[in-house]
Amino acid sequence: MTHFTVTAVDGAARAGVLRTAHGDVPTPAFMPIGTKGTVKGVHPDELRALGTTILLGNTYHLHLRPGEDLIAELGGLHAFMGWDGPILTDSGGYQVFSLRHTITRVDDDAVTFRSVYDGDLIRLTPEAAASIQRKLGSDIAMCLDHVPPAGITRDALEDAVRRTTLWAARQRAEERAPGQLVFGIAQGHTDDELRRRSIAELAELDFDGYALGGLAIGEERGQMLETTAWAAPLLPVEKPRYFMGIGDPAGILDVIERGIDVFDCVWPTRLGRTGTALTHEGRLNLKNARFVRDDRPLDEHCACPACERFSRAYLRHLVNQNELLGLRLLSLHNLRFLLELTAGARNAIDDGRFAAYKREALAQVAPVQEEVA
């Protein structure tokens, strides 16, 4: 069965359907991140009501706590976390390489690091990444990749690209869960030759989908978007394209415009937990004193649980008192905002008016100037 179908195009932007063992995902799609088996502060039923179609789980953290064997014993990640929709699991590579102070060795066989929880020494191989994700039972498993930091030498970047292909080939050959799709991850930062090489090598391995990794890790936004613009079309046209780690409104629309189908970020819930709301007026810092008597909803265009019932003044009170309800409501609101933004983009591609939609949306979400609280 074909697991991905492009249903409409508008310029480089694409709308489609990604078919998984636990349901279809209309694309473009934003994936909320459930790092440790939960999107922080949000019930699975609430996620579904907000319009979530797919979640991301974190292999690194789930492997360390509570462990994939326990999760498998209890029915797999879907049953364990009470979510019956599609789940993508990352390989753990990004977490390992972003926690560079914990790494003790990187070689062609594996990356060795110390657990952030108890300091235990762990060796993560491509085979282990495949086995962990097989036991978790995710719908989409990501290949282990070598994620180099921004600013490294070209020789080091070339070595990371070579190792990423080597690891991808080994994981590609491993057993997977029933119906589980496997995506390869292209590296190369913004280097034209190395990025093209990585994409070509991974395409030869014939994965179910492909991700652009090694971007949004510190490079200038213009460089990131320029690279995405020429790199995305190099990925197999009949396979889904995943940009790892972007979730601001402008960034979402920018990568959709360049041909990306799926993306993820912790940003909306993290913003919510710091008292910030995404609205059609821009970002609102609810800690700001100007909201103390503001009886309006966060966003008059929104029907989320925060906007349906509560005022900005009340939400400001909750945030300033560090009440969990306030942080939860802002997380719900921010998730709905980005999910609706993405759904609107999908509809606009279907209608052949994505450029106008993006222009109108960005005009609305331009940041406002906040007063000092």
C-alpha positions in Angstrom: 0.0 0.0 0.0 1.2 3.5 -0.8 1.8 5.2 2.5 2.0 8.8 1.2 0.0 10.6 -1.5 0.4 14.2 -2.6 -3.1 15.5 -3.2 -2.4 19.1 -4.2 0.5 21.4 -5.0 0.8 25.2 -5.0 4.2 26.3 -6.0 6.6 24.1 -4.0 4.0 23.8 -1.2 2.3 20.4 -1.0 -0.9 18.9 0.6 -1.1 15.2 1.1 -2.0 12.2 3.2 0.5 10.2 5.2 -1.0 6.7 6.0 0.2 4.9 9.1 -0.8 1.8 11.1 -2.8 4.0 13.5 -4.5 6.3 11.0 -4.1 8.9 8.3 -2.3 12.2 8.8 -3.4 15.0 6.5 -0.3 17.1 5.6 1.2 19.6 6.1 1.0 18.5 9.7 2.4 19.9 13.0 3.4 17.3 15.6 3.2 18.3 19.2 6.0 16.7 21.2 5.3 14.2 23.9 8.9 13.9 25.1 8.4 11.4 27.9 5.1 9.9 26.7 3.1 13.0 27.4 2.6 16.4 25.9 3.3 18.4 29.0 0.1 19.2 30.9 -2.3 18.1 28.1 -4.6 15.1 28.2 -4.7 12.9 25.0 -8.5 13.6 24.5 -7.7 17.3 24.6 -5.0 16.9 22.0 -7.5 15.1 19.7 -10.1 17.9 20.3 -7.5 20.6 19.4 -6.9 18.9 16.0 -3.8 16.9 16.7 -3.3 14.0 14.2 0.2 12.8 15.1 2.5 13.0 18.1 6.2 12.7 18.6 7.8 10.6 21.3 11.4 10.8 22.5 13.4 7.6 22.2 16.3 8.9 24.4 14.1 9.7 27.4 11.7 6.8 27.1 14.7 4.4 26.8 16.1 5.8 30.0 12.9 6.2 31.9 10.9 3.9 32.2 12.5 1.7 29.5 11.2 0.2 26.3 10.9 -3.3 27.7 8.4 -2.1 30.4 6.5 -0.1 27.8 6.3 -3.1 25.5 5.1 -5.3 28.4 2.3 -2.9 29.0 1.1 -2.9 25.3 3.4 -0.4 23.6 3.6 3.3 23.6 0.1 3.9 22.3 -1.5 1.9 25.1 1.0 3.2 27.7 0.2 6.9 27.1 -3.4 6.4 26.1 -3.1 7.9 22.6 -4.6 5.8 19.8 -3.4 8.0 16.9 -0.1 8.0 15.0 3.2 8.4 16.8 6.6 9.2 15.4 9.6 8.4 17.6 12.9 10.1 17.1 16.1 8.0 17.3 17.6 9.7 20.3 20.5 11.1 18.2 19.5 14.7 18.5 19.3 14.5 22.3 22.6 12.7 22.6 24.5 15.1 20.4 22.8 18.2 21.9 23.9 17.0 25.3 27.5 17.0 24.2 28.9 17.3 27.7 27.6 13.7 28.3 29.3 12.1 25.3 32.4 10.0 26.0 33.1 8.6 22.5 31.7 8.7 18.9 32.9 6.1 16.4 31.5 4.3 13.4 29.9 1.7 15.6 28.0 3.9 18.0 27.8 7.0 20.2 28.7 6.4 23.9 27.3 8.8 26.5 26.3 9.2 30.1 22.7 9.3 31.1 21.5 12.7 32.2 19.5 10.9 34.9 22.1 8.8 36.8 25.3 9.0 34.9 25.2 5.4 33.7 27.3 4.8 30.6 25.2 4.0 27.5 26.2 2.9 24.0 23.6 3.7 21.3 24.0 1.9 18.0 21.8 2.1 15.0 20.6 -1.5 15.8 19.7 -0.4 19.4 17.8 2.7 18.0 15.8 0.3 15.8 15.2 -2.2 18.6 14.0 0.5 21.1 11.6 2.0 18.6 10.4 -1.5 17.6 9.5 -2.2 21.2 7.9 1.2 21.6 5.7 0.3 18.6 5.7 3.7 17.0 4.2 4.2 13.6 7.3 6.1 12.3 10.8 5.3 13.5 13.7 7.7 12.8 17.2 6.6 11.9 20.1 7.3 14.3 22.1 10.2 12.8 25.2 12.0 13.7 24.1 15.6 14.5 27.1 17.9 14.4 26.9 21.4 16.0 26.9 24.6 14.0 30.3 26.0 13.3 32.4 22.8 13.1 35.1 22.3 10.4 34.1 21.0 7.0 36.2 17.8 7.6 34.2 17.1 10.8 30.9 17.8 9.0 31.9 15.5 6.2 32.6 12.8 8.7 29.2 13.3 10.3 27.5 12.9 6.9 29.5 9.7 6.1 28.6 8.3 9.5 25.0 9.2 9.2 24.7 7.2 5.9 26.6 4.3 7.5 24.2 4.2 10.5 21.1 4.6 8.3 22.1 1.6 6.2 22.5 -0.5 9.3 19.2 0.6 10.8 17.4 0.2 7.5 18.2 -3.5 7.6 16.9 -4.1 11.2 13.5 -5.6 12.2 10.7 -3.2 12.7 7.3 -3.2 14.5 4.3 -4.4 12.3 3.4 -1.6 10.0 6.2 0.7 11.2 7.6 3.2 8.7 11.3 4.2 8.9 12.6 7.6 7.9 16.1 8.6 7.1 17.7 11.9 8.1 19.9 13.9 5.8 22.7 15.9 7.4 25.2 18.5 6.0 24.1 21.8 7.6 24.0 24.5 4.9 26.9 23.0 2.9 25.7 22.5 -0.7 27.9 19.6 -1.6 27.6 17.6 1.6 23.8 18.1 2.0 23.3 16.9 -1.6 25.6 14.0 -1.0 23.7 13.0 2.2 20.3 13.2 0.4 21.5 11.2 -2.6 23.0 8.4 -0.3 19.9 8.2 1.8 17.6 8.2 -1.3 19.4 5.1 -2.6 18.5 3.3 0.6 14.8 3.8 -0.2 13.3 4.9 3.1 9.6 5.4 3.7 10.2 9.1 4.3 13.0 11.6 4.7 13.9 14.4 7.2 16.1 17.4 6.8 18.2 17.3 10.0 21.1 19.5 11.1 19.1 22.7 10.5 17.5 25.1 13.1 20.5 24.4 15.3 22.0 27.9 15.4 22.5 28.9 11.8 21.1 32.2 10.6 17.4 31.9 9.6 17.9 33.0 6.1 20.6 30.3 5.5 18.3 27.7 7.0 15.4 28.7 4.7 17.7 29.0 1.6 19.0 25.5 2.3 15.5 24.1 2.8 14.4 25.7 -0.5 16.9 23.8 -2.6 17.2 20.7 -0.5 13.6 19.7 -0.1 13.0 19.2 -3.8 16.0 16.8 -3.9 14.1 14.5 -1.6 12.0 11.8 -3.4 8.9 13.5 -4.5 6.6 10.5 -3.6 7.8 10.3 0.0 7.0 12.6 3.0 9.4 15.3 3.9 10.0 16.2 7.6 11.7 19.3 8.9 13.0 18.6 12.4 12.5 21.2 15.1 10.5 24.2 13.9 7.3 25.6 15.4 7.0 29.3 15.3 4.2 30.6 13.0 6.5 32.2 10.4 8.9 29.2 10.4 6.0 26.8 9.9 4.7 28.7 6.9 8.2 29.2 5.5 9.0 25.5 5.4 5.6 24.6 4.1 6.2 27.1 1.3 9.5 25.2 0.5 7.9 21.8 0.2 7.9 20.4 3.7 5.1 18.1 4.8 5.7 17.4 8.6 7.4 19.4 11.4 7.6 19.4 15.2 8.6 21.7 18.1 8.3 22.0 21.8 7.8 25.7 21.4 4.0 26.1 21.9 3.8 24.3 25.2 7.1 25.7 26.4 5.8 29.2 25.7 2.6 28.4 27.5 4.5 27.3 30.6 6.4 30.6 30.6 3.1 32.6 30.4 3.1 33.6 26.7 0.2 33.1 24.3 0.3 33.1 20.5 -2.6 35.2 19.1 -3.7 37.0 16.0 -2.4 40.1 17.7 1.1 38.6 18.0 2.7 37.1 21.1 1.2 38.2 24.4 3.2 38.0 27.6 0.5 37.4 30.2 2.8 38.6 33.0 2.5 42.1 31.6 0.7 44.6 33.9 -1.5 45.9 31.0 -3.6 42.7 31.2 -4.6 43.1 34.9 -8.1 44.4 34.1 -8.4 43.0 30.5 -11.7 41.1 30.3 -11.2 40.0 26.7 -10.4 36.4 25.7 -6.8 35.7 24.6 -7.9 35.6 21.0 -11.4 36.4 19.8 -10.9 34.1 16.8 -10.2 31.1 19.0 -12.6 28.5 20.5 -10.0 26.7 22.7 -10.7 26.0 26.4 -8.8 29.2 27.4 -10.6 31.5 25.0 -14.1 30.1 25.4 -14.4 30.8 29.1 -11.6 32.9 30.6 -10.4 36.5 30.4 -6.9 37.7 29.9 -7.1 39.2 33.4 -7.8 35.8 34.9 -5.1 34.1 32.9 -2.7 36.7 34.0 -3.6 36.1 37.6 -3.0 32.4 37.2 0.3 32.9 35.5 1.6 35.3 38.0 0.6 33.0 40.8 2.2 30.1 39.0 -1.1 28.2 39.1 -1.0 25.0 37.0 -4.3 25.7 35.4 -3.0 28.9 33.8 0.0 27.2 32.3 -2.1 24.3 31.1 -4.7 26.7 29.4 -1.9 28.6 27.6 -0.4 25.4 26.4 -3.8 24.3 25.0 -4.3 27.6 23.4 -0.8 27.7 21.7 -1.2 24.2 20.4 -4.6 25.0 18.9 -3.2 28.2 17.3 -0.4 26.3 15.5 -2.6 23.3 14.6 -5.2 25.7 13.1 -2.5 27.7 11.3 -1.3 24.5 9.7 -4.8 23.3 8.8 -5.4 26.7 7.2 -2.2 26.3 5.2 -3.4 22.9 4.0 -6.7 24.2 2.9 -5.0 27.1 1.1 -2.8 24.7 -0.8 -5.9 22.8 -1.9 -7.5 26.1 -3.1 -4.3 27.3 -4.8 -4.0 30.4 -2.7 -1.1 29.5 -0.3 0.9 32.7 -1.0 -2.0 34.9 -0.1 -2.8 32.8 3.0 0.8 33.1 4.2 0.9 36.8 3.6 -2.4 37.4 5.5 -1.4 35.1 8.4 2.0 36.7 8.9 0.4 40.2 8.9 -1.8 39.1 11.7 0.8 37.4 13.9 3.4 40.1 13.7 4.9 40.6 17.2 3.4 43.3 19.4 5.4 45.6 21.6 4.9 44.6 25.2 5.0 46.9 28.1 7.3 46.1 31.0 5.3 44.2 33.7 
